[in-house]
Amino acid sequence: MELPRADWSALAPSVPAPLSETEIVQLRGLGEPLDMNELAEVYLPLSRLLNLYVGGTKALRNATGEFLRERVESTPFVIGVAGSVAVGKSTIARVLRELLARWEHTPRVELITTDGFLFPNAELERRGLMGRKGFPESYDRRALLRFVSEVKAGAPEVRAPFYSHLAYDIVPDAQITVRRPDVLIVEGLNVLQPPGPGHRLAVSDLFDFSIYVDARTSDIARWYEERFLKLQRGAFTNPRSYFHRYASLTEEQARARAGEIWRSINEPNLLQNVRPTRSRASLVLRKSADHTVSTVLLRKL
């Protein structure tokens, strides 16, 4: 089903907005125009739909357990969020985490990004993959699959590696701990990838619902450049930043460098690996040139 924004918004007109303006500002990514209007018209209806899916899945699980005469254990509802670099998927994942945690029956919502499952830089260097960081082969997919499988199986506590965007690397001995959530959101570039050669299972097989954030390639390229410039004037000025060497570039040089990175790494990854998984999503959020969602595509049951 393809739904224009106005039709999508009308599906949940009475859902109250649970987030304040301050909270929305804190959830925004660099250069993203997330506001109360976007929240009300796009993300509140989406959170309501997901709430219905969570309840329906739980009811089906209970009915199946009753049929099999087995005791049913609570199982987390797992949501995958995929899309290109700079398309806004991280912001969407954070917004959904906050909204879903305010619905009845899902107070415990955890968010994990696949950045923590990138191989450490030293290992990427050893494998000759530093220039392909973010491509499927740069991730420890076995570890990611094991992590989500353990959470899905109801393990009391599951740990994931911690990734520092400042250091641009995995932080040794630092971990993120997930403890029996009602909902687990898994956000990343390649989370909708099918099983690789010789593998029977992919992490996407464990998702109960999946979202792909879509936009024109030319718009994403522009957003990436704009974000790079903001980071150059902000995070890159920190001497501890992996990208500190870019802090002294002129604006013209920074734009040129951002374009080189986009064309050599991010665009090929988008076209070869990320966008081909769009058709596997349960729902697609299609963005306009101004970063706002214009259309929602929902896979029929």
N, C-alpha and C positions, 0 to 999 in steps of 0.2 A: 504494500500500500504506500502510495506517495502522498504525503500530506503537506500542503503549504503551511507556513508558520501560523497563520491566522486560524486555520482549521485545527491544527494541533493544539494551540492554546485553548480553544473552546472546549476541548475534551475534559478539562479539569478546572472549570472556572471558579469553583468554590474552595479550592485548596488554599489555606492561608499561607502567607510567606513567613517562614520561621527564622529567617536570617536578617540581621540588621545591616544598614549601609556600611558600618564599620567592618563587620564580618565579611561582607562582599569584597571590600577593598583588600582585606587581608588574603582573600582567596585568589585574587586576580594574578595572572601571569603578566610578564612584561609586555606592554603594548596591547593588552586585550581589554576591550570595552565592556567587560561584564558589569551590569548594573541591575537594579531592582526589576526593571522591565524585562530584561533577558531572563532573569531568574524566574519571574512569574509566568512568562509566556513559553519558555522552553523547558527549563529544568524542574520546575514543580510538577508539570504533567508527567515528565519522564520519571521522576521519583515516585509518583503515584502508580504509574504502570509497573515499575519494578516492585513496589510494595505488593501489588496484586499478584505478580509472578512469584514472589517469595511465599505469600500465603497459599497460592495454588499448589506450589511445589511441596510445601509442608503437608497440605491436606492429602495430596496424592501419596506421599511417603507414608503417612499414617494409615491411609486406606490399604495400601499394599502390605504394610506390616500386619494389619488386622487380618487380611486375607491369608497371609502366610503363617499367622499365629506366632509372630515373632515380636519381641520387644524392640521398639524403634528408638534408635539413638538420634539425637539432634545432629543434623549435618549442615555446615555452613553453605549458604547460597553464594556461588562464585560468579563474579561479573568481570569480563575482560573489556578493557578500553584500549583501542589501537588507533594508529594514525601516524602521520609524518612528524618529523621534527618541526617545531614551531607552529603546528596547526592548532594547538590549544588543548590537547588531550589531558595534560597534567592538571590544568585548571578544572576541566570538566570532572575528572576523577575526584579532585578535592571537594568540589561542590556536591557531587553525589554522596560522598562520604558524610558530609555534614547534614544533608537533607534526609538521607535514609536513616541516620541515627536518631532522627526526631520522629520517625514513624513508630507506632506501636508494634511490638514483637521484634523489632530489629534495633535495639539500643546499642549493641556492640558491633560497630562497623570498622573494619581494618582496611588500610590501603597499603599495598606494596607495589613498588615499581621494579621493572626488570633490570634497571641499571645495576642493582646489587648483584645481579647474576652475570654481569660482564666478566670476562676473565681479567685478572689484574694486568696492568700495563706491561709488567715484566713478561708475563706469559704471552700477551699479544705480540710483544716485540719478538719473543722467541719463535713464535709461529708466523711471523711476517704479516701480522694482521692489524697493526696500528692504523694503517691507512684505510682499514675497513671496519673500524670501530662502529658498532651499531648494526652491522650486517648480521644475519642469523648465525654465521659461524663464529662470531666474536663472543657469543654467550655460552655459558655452561648450561645448556638446555636440559641436561640430565639432572642437575642440581635444582633447577627451577621446577621441573616436573615432579621431582621428589618432594620439594617443599609444598607445592599446592596439593599433592596427593595426601600428604600427612595432615594438612589443615582440613582437607575435605573428609578425611577419615575420622576426624574428631580428636586428634592428638591434643593433650592438655596444653602443650607448649611447643611451638615450632620456631626455629631461629633462621634468619636470613642474613646474608652479608650486608654491610653498610657501604654505600657508595658516596663519596664526597665530590660534589660538583666543583668545589674550590680546588681540590687536589687533582680532579679528573681521574680518580682511581679508587679502587677498593681500599677501605681503611682496615689494616690488619687488627684483629682482635676486637673489632667493633661489630655489633650485631643489632638487628631489629627482631624483637620477640613478638610473636602473635599468639594470643591465648584464646582459643575457642570462640571466634567471632560468630555473630549471627550472619554477617555478610562479609565476604572478602572481595575487595576490588583489586584486580591485577592490571596495572597500566604499563604499556610499553609499545615500542615500534612494531615488534614482530609477534605479538602474543596470539595472533590468529593464524599463524603458520600451521600447515598440516604436518603430519609426521614426516621426518626426514627419511632418506633412503636407509633401509635396514631397520627402521623403527616402527613399532606398531601403534604407539601412542604419542600424542602431542599434548602440551598443556591446554590447548584450546578444546580438547576433548573433555576436559573437566569443568568447562564453563557451563553455567546454567543459563547465562544470558551474555551477549557480547555486543559492544558498541564500536562502530568505526567512525572516526571524525574525518570528514572529507572536505576538500576545497580544490579549486583550480591550482595546478602546479605553479603558474605564474604568480598567483596571490601568495602561496606558501613561500616561494622564493623571496618575495618582497618582505613578508613578515620575518623571515629568517634574517635578512639583512638589517631590518629595523631593530630586531632584538640584539643582534651582534653589536650594533652601535651603542645601544643602551648598556649592554654588558661592558663594552670597552670603557665607557665613562663611569661605570660603577664597579662591579665585582672584579674586573680585570685590573683595576688600580691597586688591589691588595697584593703586596709583594709575594704572598704565599700562593697566589693563584697560578695554576698551571699555564694560564693564558696571559700572564702579566706582561710578556714580551709584546703583546699587541696594544698595551695601554698608551704607548707613546706615538702610535701611528696617527697621521693626519686623517681627517674624515674621508678624504678621497682614497687614501691607502687602505683604511679600514673597510670601506665599501668594496674595494677591489679584492681584499683578502676574503671577505665574507662570500663574495661571488665565486672565488676559486674553491672554497670549502664546499659551498653548495653544489657546484657543478661536478666536483670530483668525488664527493662522498654522499651527501644527503639526497641529491636528486637521483643518482643511479640506484641508491637503496630504495627510495620511494617507488620508482618505476619498476624495478626488478623484483622487489620482495614485499614491500608494504602494501601498495595499492592492489596487487593481485589478490590479496586476502579480503578485500572489501566485501565481496559477494558472500563470504562466509559469516558475516555479522548478522545478528538478530535485528539490529537497528542501525541506520546510518544517519548521522547528523551532518547535513550539507551546509557549509558556510559560504557567505557572500564575501565580496572583496573587503568589506569593513569589519570582518571577523565575527559578525553576528550570524546566527543560524537562520537560514531561510526556508529550508525544507527538511522534513523528516521522512525517512523511508523505513517502514516496519515490515519485517517478514511475517506473513500470516502463519497462524498455527496450523 
